[in-house]
């Protein structure tokens, strides 16, 4: 990947899923009740959110409606959160890699969007929550610059529209330090305090 202009929405998102998985692989049962940067979510709820998001991808690409009214139920993780995440992540990867998936118009909860846009939404969500998970568990993380740049490039044109959405924590944007990496700029944009 040379940069956001030449990156593939599907492959960027799959790479972000790998970042999340590498962090999740370091999470133990004693981490599950730790608070996260996301208000009202402990680590178990955050992992559940990502699992549900990944599980929604095949449904979206199959034209099935999503029921977003149900609260997150961490019991979906079962006794092995890593195995549960791996199953839903692999199903999402398969959906993203279907021929024509990025051009397919998908009935997303925010409206009909091309698959490439759905993939970028997942990129932002998974990458940001990878940082949240690492931060909550005290795991060192540096988000890959090329993925964070792709997420920033996607978010900036719609920033005012999504301000205050579930992507944000606290009151909104935090000013990143001068010369900050793309990953730090991304999480700062979404209200995290690196």
C-alpha positions in Angstrom: 0.0 0.0 0.0 1.5 3.3 -1.1 -1.0 5.6 0.5 -4.6 6.3 1.1 -5.3 7.2 -2.5 -4.1 3.8 -3.7 -5.3 1.7 -0.8 -8.1 -0.9 -1.0 -11.0 -0.3 1.4 -11.4 -4.0 1.9 -7.7 -4.8 2.4 -7.2 -1.8 4.6 -10.1 -2.9 6.8 -8.8 -6.5 6.9 -5.4 -5.2 8.0 -7.1 -3.2 10.7 -8.9 -6.3 11.8 -5.4 -8.0 12.2 -4.3 -5.1 14.3 -7.3 -5.6 16.6 -6.7 -9.3 16.7 -3.1 -8.9 17.7 -4.2 -6.8 20.6 -7.1 -9.0 21.5 -4.7 -12.0 21.6 -3.0 -10.2 24.6 -6.2 -9.8 26.5 -6.9 -12.1 29.5 -10.0 -12.7 31.6 -8.7 -10.3 34.2 -8.9 -7.5 31.6 -12.6 -8.0 30.7 -14.0 -5.7 33.4 -11.6 -2.9 32.9 -13.0 0.5 31.9 -12.3 1.7 28.3 -12.1 5.1 26.7 -15.7 4.5 25.5 -18.2 5.6 28.1 -20.2 2.8 29.7 -18.2 0.1 28.0 -15.8 -2.2 29.8 -13.3 -4.3 27.8 -15.9 -7.2 27.4 -18.5 -4.8 26.0 -16.0 -3.2 23.6 -14.9 -6.6 22.2 -18.6 -7.6 21.9 -19.3 -4.4 19.9 -16.5 -5.2 17.5 -17.7 -8.8 17.2 -21.2 -7.6 16.4 -19.9 -5.2 13.9 -17.9 -7.9 12.1 -20.9 -10.2 12.2 -23.1 -7.6 10.6 -20.9 -7.4 7.5 -22.0 -10.7 5.8 -25.7 -9.8 6.7 -25.3 -6.3 5.0 -23.7 -7.7 1.9 -26.5 -10.4 1.7 -29.1 -7.7 1.9 -30.4 -8.7 5.3 -31.7 -5.9 7.7 -29.8 -5.2 10.9 -31.6 -4.9 14.2 -29.6 -2.1 16.0 -32.2 -1.7 18.8 -30.7 -4.5 20.9 -28.2 -3.5 23.6 -24.7 -5.1 23.5 -24.8 -8.4 25.3 -21.3 -9.5 26.3 -22.5 -13.1 26.7 -22.2 -13.4 22.9 -18.4 -13.8 23.4 -18.9 -17.1 25.2 -15.9 -18.6 27.1 -13.3 -17.7 24.4 -13.6 -14.1 23.1 -10.7 -14.6 20.8 -12.3 -17.6 19.1 -15.6 -15.8 18.8 -13.9 -12.7 17.3 -11.9 -14.9 14.9 -15.1 -16.5 13.5 -16.9 -13.2 12.9 -13.8 -11.6 11.5 -13.3 -14.4 9.0 -16.9 -14.1 7.9 -16.5 -10.3 7.4 -13.3 -10.8 5.5 -15.0 -13.3 3.2 -17.8 -10.8 2.5 -15.4 -8.0 1.8 -13.5 -10.1 -0.6 -16.5 -11.3 -2.7 -16.2 -10.3 -6.3 -17.8 -6.9 -6.8 -18.4 -6.4 -3.1 -16.8 -2.9 -3.0 -19.0 -1.7 -5.8 -22.2 -3.4 -4.5 -24.8 -1.0 -3.0 -25.5 -2.0 0.5 -28.5 -1.1 2.6 -26.5 0.3 5.6 -28.3 1.7 8.7 -27.1 5.2 7.6 -28.5 4.8 4.1 -27.6 3.0 0.9 -23.8 3.0 0.4 -21.3 1.3 -1.8 -19.5 -1.6 -0.2 -16.3 0.4 -0.3 -17.9 3.0 2.1 -19.1 0.2 4.4 -15.6 -1.1 4.5 -14.2 2.3 5.4 -16.8 2.6 8.2 -15.4 -0.7 9.6 -11.9 0.5 9.1 -12.5 3.5 11.4 -14.5 1.5 13.9 -12.0 -1.4 14.2 -8.9 0.7 14.2 -10.2 3.1 16.8 -11.4 0.3 19.0 -8.1 -1.5 18.6 -6.5 1.6 20.2 -9.3 1.7 22.9 -8.7 -2.0 23.7 -4.9 -1.5 24.0 -5.3 1.6 26.1 -7.8 -0.1 28.5 -5.5 -3.1 28.9 -2.2 -1.2 29.1 -0.9 -2.8 25.9 1.5 -0.6 23.9 0.1 0.2 20.5 1.0 2.3 17.5 -1.7 2.3 14.8 -0.2 1.7 11.3 0.2 5.1 9.6 -1.2 4.0 6.2 -4.4 2.6 7.8 -4.8 5.7 10.1 -4.2 8.0 7.1 -6.9 6.1 5.1 -9.3 6.4 8.0 -8.6 10.1 8.4 -9.0 10.7 4.6 -12.4 9.0 4.8 -13.6 10.8 7.9 -12.6 14.4 7.2 -15.2 15.1 4.4 -18.0 14.0 6.7 -16.6 15.2 10.0 -19.4 17.7 10.8 -22.1 15.1 9.9 -20.8 12.5 12.3 -19.7 14.8 15.1 -21.4 13.5 18.2 -22.0 10.0 16.8 -21.0 6.8 18.5 -17.5 7.2 16.9 -16.8 10.0 19.4 -16.0 9.8 23.1 -16.3 12.7 25.6 -17.1 16.1 24.0 -15.5 15.5 20.7 -12.1 16.3 19.1 -8.9 16.6 21.1 -6.0 18.6 19.8 -3.2 16.2 18.9 0.4 17.1 19.8 2.4 18.8 17.1 3.9 16.3 14.7 1.6 13.5 15.9 1.4 10.3 14.0 -1.6 9.6 11.8 -2.8 7.1 14.5 -2.7 9.7 17.2 -4.4 12.3 15.0 -7.2 9.7 14.3 -7.9 8.9 17.9 -7.7 12.6 18.8 -10.1 13.5 16.1 -12.5 11.0 17.7 -12.2 12.4 21.1 -9.6 10.1 22.6 -6.7 11.5 24.7 -3.5 9.7 23.6 
